[in-house]
Amino acid sequence: MRESIGATWILQLVIIFMLIFVGFLALTINYTRAFRMKNEMLSFIEKYEGVNTKNDKNLGQSGSIAQINNYLMYNNYQTMGVCQHGYYGVNNLNSTSISPADGKSKYYYCIKKNNSKSATFPDRANYEIEVFFHFNLPMIGDLFTFRVNGRTVDINFPTDDMK
């Protein structure tokens, strides 16, 4: 009788440590995926020198927002979160519309323009971006939503559609 109670207790400990390990692994994988997406989104903003929705007659929509949305759709990004005041958010990956965040609605990602003027470059700015990811465990589901933040380098003459 004593050995069966001891074996049950050890089995419960093994199951608890396995759950902790699986949770840590799930958190790490989701964070790595969101971090990679954030870096790619920042590179699109730097490549197109701002947040813009250029429309080319031959290429169609070819601005940074269109490229970011296509990248997120291609990678099956579905996580949404609430943007803070002062940010702009995208709540539809099929269009290039970007709207000011109201602090209540959910968006796929958030962008904020920070002016960093200098005497040489009066229009210099950089952009902050927020991407969301879920912490979910198998059989339990989504537990928390986290944010991954990033910032571009200073862009001397940004061309953007943000007010």
Disulfide bonds with the S-S distance in Angstrom:
Cys83-Cys110 1.68
